Each structure stands twice: as structure tokens, then as C-alpha cells.
């Protein structure tokens, strides 16, 4: 699963708030909500975030292996 936990730390480090993303960069509330919930976003959005934050992809997202549910059989 892709998680965006690093995004929030990178935003804080760069001094870019969620409010600023919405007001200055016309980022939608819906997109931010998808990021908060670790839902799917487009590569266009990832590219835009990297451009705004002057960072690399690995500074905003990472892949985390999902645990398989155990069978009780």
C-alpha cells in the first residue's frame, strides 16, 4: 500500500500548509482528503506536489507491505 505520511513532514519542513496548497496552488480539498486517507491519487498530482515542494517522490510517499489476514482454517 502507498502511504503519504512523509508528505506531511515534508510540507512542514518546507513551510507549506494544507491551506496554502488550496489557496495558492488551487489544490482541491478532495485531493487532500484522499492523501490523508492514503487513497489513490494520480501521477499528475504526485508530480505537482514534487514541483510545489521542490522534492523527490520518496519525500512524499512510500510503499508499505500490507499484512495478509491469517486464515483460521
C-alpha positions, 0 to 999 in steps of 0.5 A, a space after each residue: 500500500 502507498 502511504 503519504 505520511 512523509 508528505 506531511 513532514 515534508 510540507 512542514 519542513 518546507 513551510 507549506 500548509 494544507 491551506 496554502 496548497 488550496 489557496 495558492 496552488 488551487 489544490 482541491 480539498 478532495 485531493 487532500 482528503 484522499 492523501 490523508 486517507 492514503 487513497 489513490 491519487 494520480 501521477 499528475 498530482 504526485 508530480 505537482 506536489 514534487 514541483 510545489 515542494 521542490 522534492 523527490 517522490 520518496 519525500 512524499 510517499 512510500 510503499 508499505 507491505 500490507 499484512 495478509 489476514 491469517 486464515 483460521 482454517 
